[in-house]
């Protein structure tokens, strides 16, 4: 199941990310199924293009001065390179970005960028003894967090205000979700054949553990079977 919180404009981010990961993660895992991966990528590209066509006809959102997300992403990539350049490698890059490369983590959507820049700032504070330029970096990431948090709050308020989607946009989103969910099922099967089902959240970003909602599961509920011994008798 796809993340129920994917809004129309986020579909383009999730779709593009999935297509990139189809090629980077899935191709070659089970060579006999590479054709299926290419089919999934092609169908996702068509769904993304159809969604973009509808979105392009919608009223533009309020303009924001500069590009705070791009600036934060640039800082994340530069900081990753800085940490790797420190002589003796006293702190691992994974301390700040877990298992992801900084360039991959930096592509996350706004909500996750807010959490990421906050996490990096906290880790800089924790490891400041090993980071000669920690004051400059800390100031930079705290500034990003403040700006992005304000943007995220405004986006959420806008999302609530626009809860009643235009019929055309709502229909387009449902069509996109149908393809995205079908591709998720296809890739799930592929990864199970490869014995690598743990890679699924690396392909479909809405499954990433960092922003899962408490009480929400991507698995369909399974109705427990009646115990054999409790079957009614005639």
C-alpha positions as CSV (number, residue, x, y, z in Angstrom):
1,X,0.0,0.0,0.0
2,X,1.2,3.5,-0.7
3,X,1.6,6.1,2.0
4,X,-1.8,7.8,2.4
5,X,-0.1,11.1,3.1
6,X,1.4,11.4,-0.4
7,X,0.0,14.6,-1.8
8,X,-0.3,15.4,-5.5
9,X,3.0,17.3,-5.8
10,X,4.9,14.7,-3.7
11,X,3.9,12.1,-6.3
12,X,6.6,13.5,-8.6
13,X,9.3,13.2,-6.0
14,X,8.3,9.6,-5.0
15,X,7.9,8.5,-8.6
16,X,11.2,9.8,-9.7
17,X,13.0,8.4,-6.7
18,X,11.5,5.0,-7.2
19,X,12.5,5.0,-10.9
20,X,16.1,5.8,-10.0
21,X,16.1,3.0,-7.4
22,X,14.6,0.5,-9.8
23,X,17.8,0.9,-11.8
24,X,20.2,1.3,-8.9
25,X,18.9,-1.4,-6.6
26,X,16.7,-3.8,-8.5
27,X,18.2,-4.4,-11.9
28,X,20.5,-7.5,-11.8
29,X,19.2,-8.9,-8.5
30,X,17.2,-11.5,-10.4
31,X,18.4,-11.2,-14.1
32,X,15.4,-13.2,-15.4
33,X,13.1,-10.5,-13.9
34,X,15.0,-7.5,-15.3
35,X,12.3,-7.1,-17.9
36,X,9.7,-6.7,-15.2
37,X,11.8,-4.0,-13.5
38,X,12.0,-2.1,-16.9
39,X,8.3,-2.5,-17.3
40,X,7.7,-1.1,-13.8
41,X,10.0,1.8,-14.6
42,X,8.2,2.5,-17.9
43,X,4.8,2.5,-16.3
44,X,5.9,4.7,-13.5
45,X,7.4,7.2,-15.9
46,X,4.1,7.3,-17.8
47,X,2.2,7.8,-14.5
48,X,4.6,10.6,-13.4
49,X,4.3,12.3,-16.7
50,X,0.4,12.2,-16.6
51,X,0.5,13.5,-13.1
52,X,2.8,16.4,-14.0
53,X,0.6,17.3,-16.9
54,X,-2.4,17.8,-14.5
55,X,-0.3,19.5,-11.9
56,X,1.0,22.0,-14.5
57,X,-2.6,23.1,-15.1
58,X,-3.1,23.8,-11.4
59,X,-2.7,27.3,-9.9
60,X,0.9,28.0,-8.8
61,X,1.7,28.0,-5.1
62,X,2.9,31.1,-3.4
63,X,6.5,32.0,-4.5
64,X,9.3,31.5,-1.9
65,X,12.4,33.7,-2.0
66,X,15.4,31.6,-3.0
67,X,15.4,27.8,-2.7
68,X,15.9,26.8,1.0
69,X,15.6,23.1,0.2
70,X,18.3,23.2,-2.5
71,X,20.5,25.2,-0.1
72,X,20.0,22.6,2.7
73,X,20.8,19.8,0.3
74,X,24.0,21.5,-0.8
75,X,25.0,21.9,2.8
76,X,24.4,18.2,3.5
77,X,26.5,17.1,0.6
78,X,29.3,19.5,1.4
79,X,29.3,18.5,5.1
80,X,29.5,14.8,4.1
81,X,32.6,15.6,2.1
82,X,34.0,17.6,4.9
83,X,33.6,14.8,7.4
84,X,35.3,12.3,5.0
85,X,38.2,14.7,4.5
86,X,39.1,14.9,8.2
87,X,42.5,13.3,8.8
88,X,42.3,10.0,10.7
89,X,38.5,9.8,10.2
90,X,37.7,10.4,13.9
91,X,34.0,10.4,13.1
92,X,32.3,8.2,10.5
93,X,29.9,9.8,8.0
94,X,27.3,7.2,9.1
95,X,27.1,9.0,12.4
96,X,25.3,11.8,10.6
97,X,23.6,9.9,7.7
98,X,23.1,6.4,9.0
99,X,23.6,3.9,6.1
100,X,22.9,6.4,3.3
101,X,25.3,8.5,1.2
102,X,24.8,12.2,1.9
103,X,23.9,12.8,-1.7
104,X,21.0,10.3,-1.4
105,X,19.8,11.5,2.0
106,X,19.8,15.1,0.7
107,X,17.2,14.2,-1.9
108,X,14.5,13.5,0.7
109,X,11.3,15.5,0.7
110,X,10.7,18.5,2.9
111,X,9.4,16.8,6.0
112,X,12.3,14.4,6.1
113,X,14.8,17.2,5.3
114,X,13.6,19.0,8.4
115,X,14.3,15.9,10.5
116,X,17.7,15.3,8.8
117,X,19.2,18.8,9.3
118,X,18.1,18.7,12.9
119,X,19.7,15.3,13.4
120,X,22.9,16.4,11.7
121,X,23.0,19.5,13.9
122,X,22.6,17.4,17.0
123,X,25.4,15.0,15.9
124,X,27.7,18.0,15.2
125,X,27.1,19.2,18.8
126,X,27.8,15.7,20.1
127,X,31.0,15.2,18.1
128,X,32.3,18.8,18.2
129,X,35.5,17.8,19.8
130,X,36.5,16.1,16.5
131,X,35.1,18.7,14.2
132,X,37.4,21.7,13.9
133,X,34.8,23.8,12.1
134,X,31.9,22.7,14.2
135,X,30.7,26.2,15.1
136,X,30.3,27.2,11.5
137,X,28.5,24.0,10.5
138,X,26.3,24.1,13.5
139,X,25.1,27.6,12.8
140,X,24.5,26.6,9.1
141,X,22.4,23.6,10.0
142,X,20.4,25.3,12.7
143,X,19.6,28.0,10.2
144,X,18.4,25.4,7.7
145,X,16.3,23.8,10.4
146,X,14.6,27.0,11.3
147,X,13.8,27.9,7.7
148,X,12.7,24.4,6.6
149,X,10.6,24.0,9.7
150,X,8.7,27.2,8.9
151,X,8.2,26.0,5.3
152,X,7.0,22.5,6.4
153,X,4.5,24.1,8.8
154,X,3.2,26.4,6.1
155,X,3.0,23.4,3.7
156,X,1.0,21.4,6.2
157,X,-1.4,24.3,6.8
158,X,-1.8,24.6,3.0
159,X,-2.5,20.9,2.7
160,X,-5.2,21.1,5.4
161,X,-6.7,24.1,3.7
162,X,-6.7,22.3,0.3
163,X,-8.0,19.0,1.6
164,X,-10.9,19.2,-0.9
165,X,-8.9,18.5,-4.0
166,X,-10.1,19.5,-7.4
167,X,-11.8,16.5,-9.1
168,X,-9.3,16.4,-11.9
169,X,-6.4,16.4,-9.5
170,X,-7.9,13.9,-7.2
171,X,-8.6,11.5,-10.1
172,X,-5.0,12.0,-11.4
173,X,-3.6,11.2,-7.9
174,X,-5.7,8.0,-7.7
175,X,-4.5,6.9,-11.1
176,X,-0.9,7.6,-10.0
177,X,-1.3,5.7,-6.8
178,X,-2.7,2.7,-8.7
179,X,0.5,2.4,-10.7
180,X,2.8,3.2,-7.8
181,X,1.1,0.5,-5.6
182,X,1.2,-2.0,-8.5
183,X,4.9,-1.4,-8.9
184,X,5.4,-1.8,-5.2
185,X,3.8,-5.2,-5.3
186,X,5.9,-6.2,-8.4
187,X,9.2,-5.1,-6.8
188,X,8.2,-6.7,-3.5
189,X,7.9,-10.0,-5.4
190,X,11.3,-9.5,-7.0
191,X,13.0,-8.7,-3.7
192,X,11.4,-11.8,-2.1
193,X,12.8,-13.9,-5.0
194,X,16.2,-12.4,-4.4
195,X,16.0,-12.8,-0.6
196,X,16.5,-9.1,-0.2
197,X,13.1,-7.8,1.0
198,X,14.8,-5.5,3.4
199,X,15.7,-3.3,0.5
200,X,12.1,-2.3,-0.2
201,X,12.2,1.0,1.8
202,X,15.3,2.0,-0.2
203,X,13.2,1.8,-3.4
204,X,9.9,3.3,-2.2
205,X,10.6,6.3,0.0
206,X,7.2,6.3,1.6
207,X,8.1,3.1,3.3
208,X,11.3,4.6,4.9
209,X,11.2,4.0,8.6
210,X,12.1,7.7,9.3
211,X,8.7,9.0,8.6
212,X,6.3,6.1,9.3
213,X,3.3,7.1,11.3
214,X,2.6,5.3,14.5
215,X,-0.1,2.8,14.1
216,X,0.1,2.8,10.3
217,X,1.2,-0.3,8.5
218,X,1.9,-1.0,4.8
219,X,0.7,-4.5,5.2
220,X,-3.0,-5.4,4.8
221,X,-4.6,-6.6,8.0
222,X,-4.9,-10.3,8.2
223,X,-8.1,-11.7,9.8
224,X,-7.1,-14.5,12.2
225,X,-8.5,-17.9,11.4
226,X,-10.9,-19.5,13.8
227,X,-9.2,-22.1,15.9
228,X,-9.9,-25.6,14.6
229,X,-11.1,-26.8,17.9
230,X,-13.7,-24.1,18.2
231,X,-15.6,-24.9,15.0
232,X,-19.4,-25.3,15.7
233,X,-20.7,-28.8,15.6
234,X,-23.9,-30.0,14.2
